[in-house]
Amino acid sequence: NNNPNSFAMRSALDDAASAARSRISLSSNRATPRGSSIQRMYCACQSCYLFTLILTIVLFVVGMSYAPREPEYNVCANELAWKSIVEGMTSLKMSASFDLLVSVYNPNRFEVDLSDGSGQFHHDGEYVGSFDIPEGKVSEKAISDIVVKVTFTPDKWSALSLTSEYYRGNLKFVIGGHSHVKIPKLWNYNFDAKFEDIHVNVNDPSLDDTHLCACPGWRKPGEGWTQPPGWML
């Protein structure tokens, strides 16, 4: 038991075990900071992702709020506005002009400039008249009334058809056109705004889409019919 060789061997084994424990302890001490660094990196990446997501949502909402939109149009007229042209067509006058009120709504958050606007009247798919939209400005989120000059130039048979339908109480037109829109406060951004398939019920304007109009005195259905000429009865 007191063999010097045995004693030396045990000492060597004890030293080796102590060195191994030291290495394990040192490795553990080194592993702890590395794990903490990875955790911090993960938290930073997560925070960056959330910030990017929130920023994207905010930019999308702001962009949609300020994105340019086309103006909306309503034709504002009652039966009296059509009476003179129908009477002219009754006497076979093939060309007539009159003023028509159009309400324009600007849905943008900036003032817009309107220019080079024009449109056409169609009846049963055929061209019967045209109009030009004068230049003007419409404030942001506001409605502006514009007076346009309408010129009717139907041929002989179209004039007879229009007159007949008017006195029978079922004359309708379809309006379409376009206008050039510029937004000065948006770096002069400009585009061509079109409006199509606006239906006008001449004998009953209360059936039209006139939610932008502030024109009182619409004739109610069944009131104020005009007596047709004898040759149409």
BELFENHU-V320346 format. One record per pair of residues at least 4 apart in sequence whose C-alpha atoms are under 8 Angstrom apart, sorted by the first residue. I is the first residue (numbers start at 1). J is the second residue. If there is no record, write none. Layout:
i->I j->J
i->I j->J
//
This chain:
i->1 j->6
i->2 j->6
i->2 j->7
i->3 j->7
i->4 j->8
i->5 j->9
i->6 j->10
i->7 j->11
i->8 j->12
i->9 j->13
i->10 j->14
i->11 j->15
i->12 j->16
i->13 j->17
i->14 j->18
i->15 j->19
i->16 j->20
i->17 j->21
i->18 j->22
i->19 j->23
i->20 j->24
i->21 j->25
i->22 j->26
i->23 j->27
i->24 j->28
i->25 j->29
i->26 j->30
i->27 j->31
i->28 j->32
i->29 j->33
i->30 j->34
i->31 j->35
i->32 j->36
i->33 j->37
i->34 j->38
i->35 j->39
i->36 j->40
i->37 j->41
i->38 j->42
i->39 j->43
i->40 j->44
i->41 j->45
i->42 j->46
i->43 j->47
i->44 j->48
i->45 j->49
i->46 j->50
i->47 j->51
i->48 j->52
i->49 j->53
i->50 j->54
i->51 j->55
i->52 j->56
i->53 j->57
i->54 j->58
i->55 j->59
i->56 j->60
i->57 j->61
i->58 j->62
i->59 j->63
i->60 j->64
i->61 j->65
i->62 j->66
i->63 j->67
i->65 j->109
i->66 j->108
i->66 j->109
i->67 j->108
i->68 j->108
i->69 j->107
i->69 j->108
i->70 j->106
i->70 j->107
i->70 j->193
i->70 j->194
i->71 j->104
i->71 j->105
i->71 j->106
i->71 j->107
i->71 j->193
i->72 j->104
i->72 j->105
i->72 j->106
i->72 j->107
i->72 j->195
i->73 j->102
i->73 j->103
i->73 j->104
i->73 j->105
i->73 j->195
i->73 j->212
i->74 j->102
i->74 j->103
i->74 j->104
i->74 j->198
i->74 j->209
i->74 j->210
i->74 j->211
i->74 j->212
i->74 j->213
i->75 j->100
i->75 j->101
i->75 j->102
i->75 j->103
i->75 j->200
i->75 j->209
i->75 j->210
i->75 j->213
i->76 j->100
i->76 j->101
i->76 j->102
i->76 j->103
i->76 j->210
i->76 j->213
i->76 j->215
i->77 j->81
i->77 j->100
i->77 j->101
i->77 j->205
i->78 j->82
i->78 j->202
i->78 j->204
i->78 j->205
i->78 j->218
i->78 j->219
i->79 j->83
i->79 j->202
i->79 j->203
i->79 j->204
i->79 j->205
i->79 j->219
i->80 j->84
i->81 j->98
i->81 j->99
i->81 j->100
i->82 j->86
i->82 j->202
i->83 j->87
i->84 j->88
i->85 j->89
i->85 j->96
i->85 j->97
i->85 j->98
i->86 j->90
i->86 j->162
i->86 j->163
i->86 j->166
i->87 j->91
i->88 j->92
i->88 j->93
i->88 j->94
i->88 j->96
i->89 j->93
i->89 j->94
i->89 j->95
i->89 j->159
i->89 j->160
i->89 j->163
i->90 j->159
i->90 j->160
i->90 j->163
i->92 j->156
i->92 j->159
i->92 j->160
i->94 j->152
i->94 j->153
i->94 j->154
i->94 j->155
i->94 j->156
i->94 j->159
i->95 j->151
i->95 j->152
i->95 j->153
i->95 j->154
i->96 j->151
i->96 j->152
i->96 j->153
i->97 j->149
i->97 j->150
i->97 j->151
i->97 j->152
i->98 j->149
i->98 j->150
i->98 j->151
i->99 j->147
i->99 j->148
i->99 j->149
i->99 j->150
i->100 j->147
i->100 j->148
i->100 j->149
i->100 j->150
i->101 j->145
i->101 j->146
i->101 j->147
i->101 j->148
i->102 j->145
i->102 j->146
i->102 j->147
i->102 j->148
i->103 j->143
i->103 j->144
i->103 j->145
i->103 j->146
i->103 j->212
i->103 j->213
i->104 j->138
i->104 j->143
i->104 j->144
i->104 j->145
i->104 j->146
i->104 j->212
i->105 j->138
i->105 j->141
i->105 j->142
i->105 j->143
i->105 j->144
i->105 j->212
i->106 j->111
i->106 j->112
i->106 j->138
i->106 j->139
i->106 j->140
i->106 j->141
i->106 j->142
i->106 j->143
i->107 j->140
i->107 j->141
i->107 j->142
i->108 j->112
i->108 j->140
i->108 j->141
i->109 j->140
i->109 j->141
i->110 j->139
i->110 j->140
i->110 j->141
i->110 j->183
i->110 j->185
i->110 j->186
i->111 j->137
i->111 j->138
i->111 j->139
i->111 j->140
i->111 j->183
i->111 j->184
i->111 j->185
i->112 j->137
i->112 j->138
i->112 j->139
i->112 j->140
i->112 j->181
i->112 j->182
i->112 j->183
i->112 j->184
i->113 j->135
i->113 j->136
i->113 j->137
i->113 j->138
i->113 j->181
i->113 j->182
i->113 j->183
i->113 j->184
i->114 j->134
i->114 j->135
i->114 j->136
i->114 j->137
i->114 j->138
i->114 j->179
i->114 j->180
i->114 j->181
i->114 j->182
i->115 j->133
i->115 j->134
i->115 j->135
i->115 j->136
i->115 j->179
i->115 j->180
i->115 j->181
i->116 j->132
i->116 j->133
i->116 j->134
i->116 j->135
i->116 j->179
i->116 j->180
i->117 j->132
i->117 j->133
i->117 j->134
i->117 j->135
i->117 j->177
i->117 j->178
i->117 j->179
i->117 j->180
i->118 j->130
i->118 j->131
i->118 j->132
i->118 j->133
i->118 j->177
i->118 j->178
i->118 j->179
i->119 j->130
i->119 j->131
i->119 j->132
i->119 j->133
i->119 j->175
i->119 j->176
i->119 j->177
i->119 j->178
i->120 j->127
i->120 j->128
i->120 j->129
i->120 j->130
i->120 j->131
i->120 j->175
i->120 j->176
i->120 j->177
i->121 j->127
i->121 j->128
i->121 j->129
i->121 j->130
i->121 j->173
i->121 j->174
i->121 j->175
i->121 j->176
i->122 j->126
i->122 j->127
i->122 j->128
i->122 j->129
i->122 j->173
i->122 j->174
i->122 j->175
i->123 j->127
i->123 j->128
i->123 j->172
i->123 j->173
i->123 j->174
i->124 j->173
i->127 j->154
i->128 j->152
i->128 j->153
i->128 j->154
i->128 j->155
i->128 j->158
i->129 j->150
i->129 j->151
i->129 j->152
i->129 j->153
i->129 j->154
i->130 j->150
i->130 j->151
i->130 j->152
i->131 j->148
i->131 j->149
i->131 j->150
i->131 j->151
i->132 j->148
i->132 j->149
i->132 j->150
i->133 j->146
i->133 j->147
i->133 j->148
i->133 j->149
i->133 j->179
i->134 j->146
i->134 j->147
i->134 j->148
i->138 j->142
i->138 j->143
i->138 j->144
i->139 j->143
i->139 j->144
i->143 j->212
i->154 j->158
i->154 j->159
i->155 j->159
i->156 j->160
i->157 j->161
i->158 j->162
i->159 j->163
i->160 j->164
i->161 j->165
i->162 j->166
i->162 j->171
i->163 j->167
i->164 j->168
i->164 j->232
i->165 j->169
i->165 j->170
i->165 j->171
i->166 j->170
i->166 j->171
i->166 j->202
i->166 j->203
i->167 j->225
i->167 j->226
i->167 j->227
i->167 j->228
i->168 j->228
i->169 j->203
i->169 j->204
i->169 j->225
i->170 j->201
i->170 j->202
i->170 j->203
i->171 j->201
i->171 j->202
i->171 j->203
i->172 j->199
i->172 j->200
i->172 j->201
i->172 j->202
i->172 j->203
i->173 j->199
i->173 j->200
i->173 j->201
i->173 j->202
i->174 j->197
i->174 j->198
i->174 j->199
i->174 j->200
i->175 j->196
i->175 j->197
i->175 j->198
i->175 j->199
i->175 j->200
i->176 j->194
i->176 j->195
i->176 j->196
i->176 j->197
i->176 j->198
i->177 j->194
i->177 j->195
i->177 j->196
i->178 j->192
i->178 j->193
i->178 j->194
i->178 j->195
i->179 j->192
i->179 j->193
i->179 j->194
i->180 j->190
i->180 j->191
i->180 j->192
i->180 j->193
i->181 j->190
i->181 j->191
i->181 j->192
i->181 j->193
i->182 j->188
i->182 j->189
i->182 j->190
i->182 j->191
i->183 j->187
i->183 j->188
i->183 j->189
i->183 j->190
i->184 j->188
i->184 j->189
i->199 j->208
i->199 j->209
i->200 j->205
i->200 j->208
i->201 j->205
i->201 j->207
i->201 j->208
i->204 j->208
i->204 j->219
i->204 j->220
i->204 j->221
i->205 j->218
i->205 j->219
i->206 j->210
i->206 j->218
i->206 j->219
i->206 j->220
i->206 j->221
i->219 j->223
i->219 j->224
i->228 j->232
i->228 j->233
i->229 j->233
//
